[in-house]
Amino acid sequence: MKKKYKTPLSILLLIVILSAALEGVFVLVLNNPYPLLRYAPRSVVFFFSSLYMRNVNIIQFMPECARYDSGVMYTLRPGRFIFSNIEFRTEYLVNSLGVRDDEASLGSPVIVVAGDSIAMGWGVEQDETFPQIIERKTGLPVLNAAVSSYGTVREMLLLKRVDRSRLKYLIIEYDTNDYNENREFYLNKNMLPVTGPGRYDRLVRKEGNRRRYFFGKHLLSKYNGIIRKIKDMASSRKDGNGASSYRGSAAFFLNAVINSGIDLTGVRVIVVKFGKDDDFVPALKKKKGSDGRPRFIREMAVLDAKDILSGDDYYMLDGHMNRRGHEKVAAALLAVVDFKK
């Protein structure tokens, strides 16, 4: 009888030892990415980046960093706090509007930057963000009104709360993940469904539970990711379409801006696009000049970040721009637009 159970028990013990060792490797690499992954093949870096993304701290669902808002689901929490992940630790100074800027910037800004986590400065210090660099370079008052994960619709809703009496330039940072929100707004007859406090609180609790570490978490996360990928592939085959689609993204974006309820007459609008939707910029340039468009749409300037940035301008695991990336974006904007009082 003993011989009968010896092999299965040995295999089980080996699996436990290997699993523990693998989890240890994951923990070691994720906590020391640069010395251990600096010269690793791209496929290895991508493997650990995907693991990191399933364990990342998300600022908008951390009670110490964000608060519920009935109009836009959440804003940043006014005051000072620290937001960190494996590759960075940054301080936030948030004003009464709930955006990452000082209180003085709310007083009749000439330039407003709307966007999500990229323009907000996820991963860099406040004075390293491209909105703050533009403020220093031009001497004009700039308000950084970007909030993590906002789509164009919520960016414009928040802009309604801003003093626009001296507004001359509106920089909109567009990311591919704006697509779903903008599309939903269009399909819902230019109305954004309101998220109640109960649902937001449930998301906060869910994210809080997700962030807690237990031994084997990274291994389990990777296993779940593989299962999810297999299901997605099966679903894609069933639907006959394995490629993600951003069809109509430029039209949905323009609809969100034009139907925001904000009069942008006399305002120069500049769009900086991030993300993997390669059709967005060509489509936007074509559609903005269509007959009947408002002048601020027809004269809109459009930049594609992929023409400005390289891989070294992003964090290795996190995927957000680092300090150098923000400097390049600021330089590109200053080269395209002659900001004047």
PyMOL commands that set and color helices and strands:
alter all, ss='L'
color gray80, all
select helices_A, chain A and resi 2-31+33-37+42-53+59-61+103-106+117-120+126-128+130-138+152-159+176-187+197-211+217-239+249-258+280-287+295-298+305-307+311-313+323-336
alter helices_A, ss='H'
color red, helices_A
select strands_A, chain A and resi 66-69+73-76+79-85+88-94+111-114+142-144+169-175+268-274+301-304
alter strands_A, ss='S'
color yellow, strands_A
deselect
rebuild
show_as cartoon
